[in-house]
Amino acid sequence: MAIDPSAHIHPSAVIEEGAEIGPDCRIGPFSVIGPRVRLAAGVEVKSHAIVTGLTEIGEGTQIFPFANIGDVPQDLKYAGEETRLVVGARNRIREGVTMNTGTRGGGGVTRVGDDCLFMTGAHVGHDAQVGNGVILANNAALAGHCIIGDQVIIGGLSGIHQFVRIGKGAIIGAVTMVTNDVIPHGLVQGPRGVLDGLNLVGLKRRGVDRAEISALRAAYQALAQDDDTFMQRARRLAEETDSPHVREVVEFILAESDRSFLTPGR
């Protein structure tokens, strides 16, 4: 066991032999830290939270009561193999959040970036890859193998199907089921998620200039045409555009995926 002397640990907390607790960490009452957990500097684990498994928690992350972080995957194929969960820096993991380790078939690592917010009851499934600045609102759930880009927002009570990719800067409305890939900066809403435009508010808030937003709007309209296939339209855009944001969209579309796409007007 390696506990930095500057860490503050409540007497009722259970720190299992082998855990590594970094400088200035705070462990609240009745929390449990497993034997293969590493907490970086300044991590706070509040009361009644569990951090277990082969799990790394990045600097300054806060874990709130009744969260269960690093337990085994909810996958019947999991056979006890050694897999990991890696959580980045300055995340806020609120009450009742669950995050599972990976599986052998999915690469063995569930990974969360920096500066994310996981609201009450959110779930990150096995082998998911979550970018930076992501927000999962209350009770939103990521199934196994999802890939979530930077600055994505997922509304409350929404579910993301296994293997779905959601591109950078997209927004998913509340109470929405997403079963196919979502382009970067897309806006998805409705009980069975429909691509309903671009996340214009998010683009403006991130300071994207007007010319780039106009280029994205024109690209969206081009993708919505029905003269040929969605993939053909994306390839044509790739040849024609000089916009970095549009190129980001077409590269996402042309990349390998296990799912089809939510398309404009679908």
ROLUMDO-611713 format. One line per 4 residues: number of its first residue (from 1); for each residue x negated, y negated, z of C-alpha. Coordinates in Angstrom, 2 decimals, always signed. Last residue first. Example, Ala and Ser with C-alpha at 12.3 -4.5 7.8 and 13.67 -1.06 7.14 Angstrom:
2
2) -13.67 +1.06 +7.14; -12.30 +4.50 +7.80 .
END
This chain:
266
266) +33.89 -10.15 -41.73; +33.89 -13.77 -42.96; +30.17 -14.18 -42.57; +28.49 -10.81 -41.94 .
262) +28.07 -8.79 -38.74; +25.27 -6.58 -39.84; +24.58 -2.83 -40.14; +22.80 -0.88 -37.43 .
258) +19.60 +1.15 -37.05; +17.47 -1.74 -38.29; +14.38 -2.39 -40.41; +13.77 -6.03 -41.26 .
254) +15.48 -7.69 -44.23; +18.11 -9.45 -42.13; +15.58 -10.71 -39.58; +13.29 -11.93 -42.37 .
250) +16.27 -13.71 -43.89; +17.13 -15.53 -40.66; +13.55 -16.56 -39.84; +13.15 -17.79 -43.42 .
246) +16.20 -19.98 -42.86; +14.59 -21.45 -39.75; +11.23 -22.03 -41.43; +12.92 -23.78 -44.40 .
242) +11.12 -23.30 -47.75; +13.95 -21.27 -49.23; +14.35 -19.80 -52.71; +12.76 -16.35 -52.67 .
238) +13.98 -15.44 -49.19; +17.42 -16.77 -50.09; +17.60 -14.34 -53.02; +16.63 -11.47 -50.74 .
234) +19.36 -12.46 -48.27; +21.99 -12.59 -51.04; +20.92 -9.14 -52.19; +21.23 -7.82 -48.64 .
230) +24.77 -9.19 -48.30; +25.80 -7.58 -51.57; +26.87 -9.46 -54.71; +29.29 -12.23 -55.77 .
226) +30.92 -12.36 -52.35; +29.48 -15.58 -50.95; +29.10 -15.77 -47.15; +25.30 -15.48 -47.24 .
222) +25.16 -18.64 -49.36; +27.38 -20.45 -46.88; +25.07 -19.43 -44.05; +22.06 -20.59 -46.05 .
218) +23.67 -24.01 -46.58; +24.34 -24.29 -42.84; +20.76 -23.26 -42.07; +19.38 -25.87 -44.45 .
214) +21.58 -28.54 -42.86; +20.29 -27.52 -39.42; +16.72 -27.76 -40.72; +17.34 -31.24 -42.13 .
210) +18.97 -32.39 -38.91; +16.01 -31.57 -36.71; +16.07 -28.75 -34.18; +15.97 -30.37 -30.74 .
206) +16.82 -27.29 -28.67; +20.15 -28.85 -27.70; +20.96 -29.44 -31.35; +20.35 -25.81 -32.26 .
202) +22.38 -24.61 -29.28; +25.35 -26.78 -30.24; +25.14 -25.56 -33.83; +25.34 -21.90 -32.89 .
198) +26.27 -20.94 -36.44; +29.48 -19.61 -37.92; +32.16 -17.06 -37.04; +30.35 -13.74 -37.07 .
194) +33.12 -11.52 -35.69; +32.88 -9.49 -32.49; +35.72 -7.12 -31.78; +37.42 -9.03 -28.94 .
190) +36.62 -12.33 -30.70; +33.42 -14.35 -30.90; +30.01 -14.45 -32.57; +28.00 -17.58 -33.36 .
186) +24.74 -16.96 -35.22; +21.45 -18.73 -34.51; +19.46 -15.65 -35.60; +21.64 -13.07 -37.36 .
182) +23.75 -10.65 -35.29; +23.34 -6.89 -35.70; +26.40 -4.66 -35.39; +28.68 -3.33 -32.62 .
178) +29.25 -6.48 -30.56; +32.22 -6.26 -28.18; +33.36 -9.68 -26.98; +34.95 -10.69 -23.67 .
174) +33.08 -14.02 -23.63; +31.46 -15.45 -26.75; +28.10 -14.33 -28.11; +25.52 -17.01 -28.91 .
170) +22.53 -16.63 -31.20; +19.27 -18.51 -30.56; +16.94 -15.74 -31.70; +18.55 -12.73 -33.36 .
166) +20.70 -10.08 -31.72; +19.68 -6.53 -32.55; +22.05 -3.62 -31.86; +20.50 -0.24 -30.97 .
162) +23.22 +0.57 -28.42; +26.35 -1.60 -28.56; +26.37 -5.00 -26.82; +29.20 -5.56 -24.34 .
158) +30.79 -8.82 -23.24; +32.39 -9.36 -19.82; +30.87 -12.85 -19.57; +29.21 -14.44 -22.56 .
154) +25.85 -13.52 -24.06; +23.41 -16.39 -24.69; +20.28 -15.79 -26.79; +17.34 -18.12 -26.17 .
150) +14.72 -15.61 -27.40; +15.81 -12.47 -29.23; +17.70 -9.47 -27.83; +16.77 -5.96 -28.98 .
146) +19.15 -3.25 -27.79; +17.68 +0.23 -27.19; +20.21 +1.29 -24.55; +23.38 -0.69 -23.95 .
142) +23.31 -4.35 -22.91; +26.09 -5.39 -20.56; +27.74 -8.69 -19.62; +29.25 -8.55 -16.13 .
138) +28.80 -12.27 -15.42; +26.81 -14.16 -18.04; +23.66 -12.81 -19.70; +21.31 -15.68 -20.48 .
134) +18.05 -15.27 -22.45; +15.20 -17.76 -22.02; +12.55 -15.33 -23.24; +13.21 -12.08 -25.08 .
130) +14.95 -8.86 -24.01; +13.83 -5.44 -25.25; +16.21 -2.66 -24.19; +14.60 +0.75 -23.61 .
126) +17.17 +1.74 -21.00; +20.10 -0.55 -20.36; +20.16 -4.11 -19.00; +23.33 -4.71 -16.97 .
122) +24.99 -7.89 -15.70; +26.94 -7.70 -12.42; +26.41 -11.30 -11.34; +24.42 -13.44 -13.75 .
118) +21.18 -12.50 -15.45; +19.22 -15.67 -16.16; +16.01 -15.51 -18.20; +12.85 -17.60 -17.76 .
114) +10.37 -14.96 -19.01; +10.76 -11.74 -20.97; +12.49 -8.47 -20.09; +11.13 -5.07 -21.16 .
110) +12.48 -1.52 -20.87; +9.57 +0.80 -21.58; +9.31 +4.48 -22.54; +9.38 +4.12 -26.31 .
106) +13.04 +4.96 -26.84; +12.76 +8.74 -26.99; +10.66 +8.89 -23.84; +13.21 +6.86 -21.95 .
102) +13.03 +3.38 -20.46; +13.60 +2.02 -16.95; +16.97 +0.66 -15.90; +18.13 -2.85 -14.97 .
98) +21.21 -3.40 -12.79; +22.55 -6.76 -11.59; +24.68 -6.68 -8.44; +23.94 -10.23 -7.33 .
94) +21.74 -12.37 -9.56; +18.48 -11.78 -11.36; +16.85 -15.15 -11.91; +13.71 -14.84 -14.02 .
90) +10.65 -16.95 -13.36; +8.12 -14.53 -14.86; +8.53 -11.29 -16.82; +10.21 -7.98 -16.04 .
86) +8.58 -4.69 -17.05; +10.53 -1.48 -16.49; +8.72 +1.81 -16.97; +8.95 +5.49 -17.88 .
82) +7.61 +8.69 -16.32; +9.70 +11.61 -17.53; +12.56 +12.76 -15.30; +14.58 +14.54 -17.97 .
78) +16.48 +11.67 -19.59; +18.70 +13.13 -22.31; +21.84 +12.42 -20.26; +21.05 +8.69 -20.40 .
74) +21.90 +6.22 -17.63; +18.21 +5.49 -17.20; +16.41 +5.85 -13.84; +16.24 +2.96 -11.37 .
70) +14.08 -0.09 -11.99; +16.16 -2.90 -10.49; +19.27 -2.44 -8.38; +20.70 -5.84 -7.41 .
66) +22.65 -5.78 -4.15; +21.45 -9.21 -3.01; +19.51 -11.49 -5.38; +16.21 -10.96 -7.20 .
62) +14.16 -14.10 -7.84; +11.22 -14.14 -10.26; +8.32 -16.44 -9.41; +5.59 -14.31 -11.00 .
58) +6.61 -11.22 -12.89; +8.20 -8.01 -11.60; +6.58 -4.71 -12.58; +8.45 -1.42 -12.21 .
54) +7.52 +2.25 -12.15; +10.67 +3.12 -10.25; +12.26 +1.01 -7.51; +13.41 -2.49 -6.63 .
50) +16.48 -2.40 -4.40; +18.29 -5.47 -3.05; +20.00 -5.62 +0.37; +18.64 -9.06 +1.30 .
46) +16.72 -11.23 -1.17; +13.71 -10.21 -3.22; +11.61 -13.28 -3.92; +8.58 -13.08 -6.21 .
42) +5.97 -15.77 -5.52; +2.94 -13.91 -6.82; +3.52 -10.68 -8.72; +5.56 -7.75 -7.38 .
38) +4.32 -4.31 -8.37; +6.56 -1.31 -7.71; +5.26 +2.26 -7.63; +6.14 +3.10 -4.01 .
34) +9.62 +1.55 -4.05; +10.65 -1.75 -2.49; +13.83 -1.55 -0.43; +15.78 -4.53 +0.94 .
30) +17.40 -4.39 +4.37; +16.38 -7.95 +5.25; +14.63 -10.14 +2.69; +11.27 -9.75 +0.95 .
26) +9.44 -13.00 +0.19; +6.34 -13.01 -2.00; +3.73 -15.68 -1.28; +0.82 -13.66 -2.66 .
22) +1.56 -10.30 -4.28; +3.22 -7.14 -2.95; +1.89 -3.87 -4.35; +3.85 -0.73 -3.43 .
18) +1.87 +2.45 -2.70; +3.56 +3.41 +0.58; +7.17 +2.26 +0.59; +8.18 -1.21 +1.71 .
14) +11.45 -0.94 +3.63; +12.87 -4.27 +4.82; +14.12 -4.48 +8.43; +11.09 -6.44 +9.67 .
10) +11.59 -9.14 +7.01; +8.55 -9.51 +4.76; +6.76 -12.81 +4.16; +3.77 -12.42 +1.85 .
6) +0.66 -14.51 +2.69; -1.26 -11.43 +3.87; -0.97 -9.83 +0.43; +0.51 -6.36 +0.73 .
2) -1.32 -3.47 -0.89; +0.00 +0.00 +0.00 .
END
